Amino acid sequence: MLYILIEALLAGSILILIVWWTMFHGRQKGEKKQAEKSNDK
């Protein structure tokens, strides 16, 4: 039972790492600011 819990936590951590990496990798200062988004119109 403990092994299944550890494996599930590890899989969740990897999933969160992948999502974080794809969202913020390559941006100098994180997410775009609201002013930059309004210029896209």
Order of alpha helices (4+ residues) and beta strands (2+ residues): alpha-alpha
